[in-house]
């Protein structure tokens, strides 16, 4: 995370002289940080897939959970960029949109859980 601190120092300096460029540095730094943590994400994904294969749970549920996690990360990234730019209204709309997308994607998991609950109660 040293890169994040360096980016922060650059942004602070830029805000004094060229504040319009500080948003661009923030976006670029965020993208670079995401690429730097990709190895960790691949490790987590492989671990979840191995656990899914060993337990016999459907890999489609793991796929859905990974999509939900990705959407949450991207939504938070976009919201942070909007807030850094002073666009709080757009940030709140993006946040709401991300939540709605996450709910719509999670419907198969919710349905499967409810069906499992119904079979247990029957």
Backbone as CSV, one residue per row, in Angstrom:
resi,resn,N_x,N_y,N_z,CA_x,CA_y,CA_z,C_x,C_y,C_z
1,UNK,0.808,-1.190,0.000,0.000,0.000,0.000,0.857,1.261,0.000
2,UNK,2.167,1.047,-0.144,3.049,2.200,-0.247,2.682,3.036,-1.458
3,UNK,2.236,2.350,-2.509,1.849,3.062,-3.720,0.709,4.037,-3.437
4,UNK,-0.226,3.639,-2.591,-1.341,4.507,-2.239,-0.884,5.759,-1.513
5,UNK,0.098,5.609,-0.656,0.624,6.772,0.074,1.346,7.720,-0.881
6,UNK,2.114,7.144,-1.805,2.805,7.970,-2.799,1.791,8.714,-3.660
7,UNK,0.729,8.005,-4.084,-0.313,8.649,-4.886,-0.990,9.771,-4.103
8,UNK,-1.219,9.539,-2.823,-1.834,10.568,-1.985,-0.960,11.819,-1.914
9,UNK,0.338,11.630,-1.749,1.254,12.779,-1.695,1.233,13.537,-3.022
10,UNK,1.238,12.805,-4.128,1.174,13.452,-5.447,-0.125,14.228,-5.602
11,UNK,-1.234,13.650,-5.148,-2.530,14.321,-5.254,-2.552,15.586,-4.415
12,UNK,-2.012,15.531,-3.218,-1.983,16.717,-2.350,-1.168,17.832,-2.998
13,UNK,-0.028,17.470,-3.581,0.799,18.469,-4.251,0.086,19.028,-5.482
14,UNK,-0.544,18.141,-6.259,-1.249,18.585,-7.463,-2.415,19.509,-7.151
15,UNK,-3.110,19.266,-6.041,-4.260,20.103,-5.694,-3.857,21.554,-5.476
16,UNK,-2.608,21.782,-5.110,-2.143,23.148,-4.895,-1.912,23.869,-6.222
17,UNK,-1.439,23.146,-7.244,-1.049,23.780,-8.492,-2.018,23.510,-9.635
18,UNK,-2.441,22.282,-9.790,-3.363,21.886,-10.863,-4.440,20.971,-10.290
19,UNK,-5.437,21.532,-9.602,-6.433,20.675,-8.937,-7.240,19.798,-9.903
20,UNK,-7.366,20.209,-11.156,-8.153,19.415,-12.105,-7.468,18.091,-12.445
21,UNK,-6.140,18.011,-12.264,-5.421,16.775,-12.557,-5.439,15.787,-11.392
22,UNK,-5.797,16.239,-10.210,-5.766,15.354,-9.049,-6.769,14.213,-9.177
23,UNK,-7.896,14.459,-9.835,-8.888,13.397,-10.038,-8.324,12.321,-10.962
24,UNK,-7.612,12.749,-12.001,-7.023,11.776,-12.927,-5.991,10.906,-12.222
25,UNK,-5.177,11.518,-11.381,-4.181,10.747,-10.629,-4.879,9.772,-9.696
26,UNK,-5.979,10.199,-9.089,-6.731,9.321,-8.190,-7.293,8.117,-8.937
27,UNK,-7.836,8.347,-10.112,-8.386,7.243,-10.911,-7.283,6.273,-11.326
28,UNK,-6.185,6.820,-11.837,-5.081,5.976,-12.281,-4.498,5.189,-11.106
29,UNK,-4.336,5.854,-9.962,-3.808,5.164,-8.783,-4.740,4.041,-8.351
30,UNK,-6.031,4.286,-8.376,-6.990,3.241,-8.008,-6.919,2.040,-8.922
31,UNK,-6.800,2.289,-10.212,-6.695,1.189,-11.179,-5.405,0.399,-10.960
32,UNK,-4.303,1.107,-10.726,-3.027,0.424,-10.490,-3.087,-0.411,-9.212
33,UNK,-3.714,0.121,-8.170,-3.845,-0.634,-6.918,-4.671,-1.898,-7.130
34,UNK,-5.735,-1.792,-7.915,-6.553,-2.974,-8.207,-5.718,-4.033,-8.926
35,UNK,-4.907,-3.599,-9.899,-4.056,-4.559,-10.598,-2.998,-5.158,-9.679
36,UNK,-2.514,-4.392,-8.718,-1.509,-4.904,-7.786,-2.067,-5.973,-6.848
37,UNK,-3.375,-5.916,-6.565,-3.967,-6.911,-5.658,-4.623,-8.074,-6.398
38,UNK,-4.483,-8.098,-7.720,-5.110,-9.169,-8.495,-4.594,-10.551,-8.095
39,UNK,-3.308,-10.680,-7.774,-2.776,-11.977,-7.353,-3.509,-12.503,-6.128
40,UNK,-3.755,-11.614,-5.167,-4.480,-12.013,-3.960,-5.906,-12.438,-4.319
41,UNK,-6.531,-11.694,-5.238,-7.896,-12.040,-5.643,-7.945,-13.396,-6.331
42,UNK,-6.963,-13.680,-7.186,-6.925,-14.987,-7.841,-6.770,-16.109,-6.822
43,UNK,-5.966,-15.886,-5.804,-5.800,-16.883,-4.749,-7.096,-17.140,-4.006
44,UNK,-7.816,-16.083,-3.703,-9.098,-16.218,-3.010,-10.107,-16.952,-3.889
45,UNK,-10.147,-16.594,-5.166,-11.082,-17.246,-6.091,-10.774,-18.736,-6.197
46,UNK,-9.499,-19.082,-6.341,-9.116,-20.502,-6.425,-9.473,-21.250,-5.152
47,UNK,-9.262,-20.629,-3.999,-9.620,-21.259,-2.726,-11.120,-21.517,-2.654
48,UNK,-11.920,-20.530,-3.034,-13.377,-20.712,-3.005,-13.825,-21.800,-3.973
49,UNK,-13.216,-21.861,-5.149,-13.582,-22.898,-6.108,-13.176,-24.284,-5.603
50,UNK,-12.018,-24.385,-4.968,-11.601,-25.680,-4.399,-12.549,-26.123,-3.292
51,UNK,-12.930,-25.202,-2.417,-13.881,-25.532,-1.346,-15.213,-25.945,-1.940
52,UNK,-15.647,-25.237,-2.975,-16.913,-25.560,-3.627,-16.874,-26.963,-4.228
53,UNK,-15.758,-27.302,-4.860,-15.636,-28.638,-5.451,-15.602,-29.728,-4.385
54,UNK,-14.950,-29.468,-3.264,-14.866,-30.475,-2.205,-16.189,-30.673,-1.488
55,UNK,-16.954,-29.615,-1.314,-18.216,-29.724,-0.584,-19.370,-30.143,-1.469
56,UNK,-19.183,-30.047,-2.782,-20.250,-30.451,-3.682,-21.302,-29.377,-3.909
57,UNK,-21.061,-28.194,-3.393,-22.017,-27.116,-3.667,-21.852,-26.675,-5.108
58,UNK,-22.886,-26.095,-5.642,-22.862,-25.683,-7.033,-21.872,-24.561,-7.290
59,UNK,-21.090,-24.744,-8.335,-20.111,-23.705,-8.671,-20.803,-22.458,-9.200
60,UNK,-22.062,-22.604,-9.615,-22.785,-21.417,-10.098,-23.021,-20.426,-8.959
61,UNK,-23.171,-20.948,-7.728,-23.342,-20.055,-6.586,-22.046,-19.305,-6.275
62,UNK,-20.930,-19.992,-6.414,-19.636,-19.329,-6.217,-19.459,-18.252,-7.283
63,UNK,-19.849,-18.565,-8.502,-19.769,-17.571,-9.584,-20.607,-16.343,-9.283
64,UNK,-21.799,-16.577,-8.765,-22.678,-15.461,-8.416,-22.072,-14.638,-7.289
65,UNK,-21.524,-15.310,-6.283,-20.897,-14.585,-5.172,-19.697,-13.772,-5.637
66,UNK,-18.928,-14.314,-6.564,-17.790,-13.572,-7.105,-18.248,-12.362,-7.913
67,UNK,-19.328,-12.530,-8.679,-19.876,-11.395,-9.425,-20.361,-10.302,-8.479
68,UNK,-21.039,-10.717,-7.422,-21.536,-9.754,-6.437,-20.373,-9.002,-5.797
69,UNK,-19.318,-9.727,-5.456,-18.146,-9.091,-4.855,-17.501,-8.112,-5.828
70,UNK,-17.382,-8.516,-7.080,-16.806,-7.631,-8.092,-17.628,-6.372,-8.291
71,UNK,-18.936,-6.532,-8.330,-19.816,-5.363,-8.486,-19.690,-4.446,-7.282
72,UNK,-19.614,-5.019,-6.096,-19.473,-4.197,-4.887,-18.159,-3.421,-4.906
73,UNK,-17.079,-4.064,-5.323,-15.779,-3.395,-5.381,-15.797,-2.273,-6.420
74,UNK,-16.309,-2.563,-7.607,-16.357,-1.541,-8.658,-17.284,-0.390,-8.290
75,UNK,-18.393,-0.715,-7.647,-19.316,0.337,-7.220,-18.655,1.244,-6.197
76,UNK,-17.975,0.654,-5.224,-17.288,1.457,-4.212,-16.201,2.321,-4.839
77,UNK,-15.495,1.776,-5.822,-14.461,2.528,-6.530,-15.077,3.729,-7.249
78,UNK,-16.170,3.499,-7.957,-16.832,4.589,-8.682,-17.390,5.637,-7.724
79,UNK,-17.974,5.192,-6.615,-18.514,6.120,-5.619,-17.393,6.971,-5.031
80,UNK,-16.262,6.352,-4.754,-15.133,7.100,-4.198,-14.618,8.147,-5.174
81,UNK,-14.554,7.795,-6.446,-14.099,8.753,-7.455,-15.075,9.925,-7.546
82,UNK,-16.359,9.617,-7.528,-17.368,10.690,-7.585,-17.264,11.612,-6.367
83,UNK,-17.085,11.028,-5.196,-16.959,11.844,-3.991,-15.697,12.683,-4.014
84,UNK,-14.594,12.114,-4.532,-13.355,12.882,-4.660,-13.535,14.059,-5.610
85,UNK,-14.403,13.880,-6.596,-14.665,14.941,-7.566,-15.693,15.935,-7.073
86,UNK,-16.277,15.677,-5.916,-17.294,16.571,-5.379,-18.688,16.314,-5.916
87,UNK,-18.892,15.179,-6.546,-20.193,14.826,-7.132,-20.903,13.821,-6.227
88,UNK,-21.356,14.305,-5.082,-22.003,13.423,-4.111,-23.347,12.898,-4.595
89,UNK,-24.070,13.689,-5.375,-25.371,13.242,-5.881,-25.206,12.054,-6.828
90,UNK,-24.234,12.137,-7.719,-23.984,11.026,-8.642,-23.472,9.813,-7.864
91,UNK,-22.644,10.060,-6.852,-22.114,8.965,-6.041,-23.246,8.175,-5.381
92,UNK,-24.235,8.884,-4.867,-25.343,8.180,-4.212,-26.176,7.397,-5.213
93,UNK,-26.314,7.910,-6.446,-27.062,7.174,-7.475,-26.304,5.920,-7.896
94,UNK,-24.987,6.024,-8.033,-24.178,4.851,-8.386,-24.265,3.809,-7.270
95,UNK,-24.226,4.262,-6.028,-24.319,3.350,-4.883,-25.658,2.621,-4.896
96,UNK,-26.738,3.346,-5.134,-28.061,2.725,-5.203,-28.145,1.738,-6.363
97,UNK,-27.606,2.120,-7.519,-27.611,1.231,-8.678,-26.841,-0.050,-8.414
98,UNK,-25.690,0.063,-7.756,-24.906,-1.120,-7.423,-25.660,-2.056,-6.503
99,UNK,-26.355,-1.479,-5.526,-27.126,-2.312,-4.592,-28.263,-3.031,-5.303
100,UNK,-28.932,-2.345,-6.214,-30.029,-2.975,-6.954,-29.507,-4.095,-7.850
101,UNK,-28.375,-3.863,-8.498,-27.777,-4.906,-9.341,-27.391,-6.112,-8.500
102,UNK,-26.823,-5.868,-7.316,-26.434,-6.972,-6.431,-27.658,-7.773,-6.005
103,UNK,-28.731,-7.089,-5.661,-29.961,-7.812,-5.269,-30.492,-8.639,-6.428
104,UNK,-30.497,-8.069,-7.631,-31.036,-8.805,-8.779,-30.170,-10.020,-9.122
105,UNK,-28.869,-9.899,-8.955,-27.986,-11.036,-9.245,-28.118,-12.123,-8.175
106,UNK,-28.431,-11.726,-6.943,-28.491,-12.699,-5.848,-29.815,-13.456,-5.779
107,UNK,-30.743,-13.184,-6.643,-32.052,-13.853,-6.606,-31.938,-15.379,-6.706
108,UNK,-31.073,-15.941,-7.570,-30.972,-17.416,-7.588,-30.515,-18.004,-6.250
109,UNK,-29.624,-17.328,-5.548,-29.168,-17.826,-4.247,-30.303,-17.745,-3.233
110,UNK,-31.018,-16.632,-3.228,-32.148,-16.469,-2.309,-33.211,-17.521,-2.591
111,UNK,-33.491,-17.766,-3.863,-34.484,-18.772,-4.242,-34.064,-20.161,-3.775
112,UNK,-32.794,-20.498,-3.986,-32.306,-21.819,-3.564,-32.367,-21.969,-2.048
113,UNK,-32.044,-20.916,-1.328,-32.125,-20.983,0.138,-33.568,-21.150,0.609
114,UNK,-34.479,-20.433,-0.009,-35.886,-20.569,0.372,-36.422,-21.959,0.046
115,UNK,-36.029,-22.514,-1.110,-36.453,-23.870,-1.461,-35.891,-24.896,-0.481
116,UNK,-34.630,-24.691,-0.078,-34.019,-25.591,0.901,-34.756,-25.501,2.239
117,UNK,-35.120,-24.308,2.630,-35.846,-24.100,3.879,-37.220,-24.761,3.813
118,UNK,-37.883,-24.640,2.686,-39.201,-25.267,2.527,-39.111,-26.783,2.591
119,UNK,-38.085,-27.365,1.990,-37.945,-28.826,2.047,-37.606,-29.292,3.452
120,UNK,-36.877,-28.478,4.206,-36.544,-28.845,5.586,-37.789,-28.763,6.481
121,UNK,-38.676,-27.832,6.196,-39.887,-27.671,6.996,-40.965,-28.670,6.625
122,UNK,-40.875,-29.235,5.431,-41.921,-30.176,4.972,-41.715,-31.554,5.533
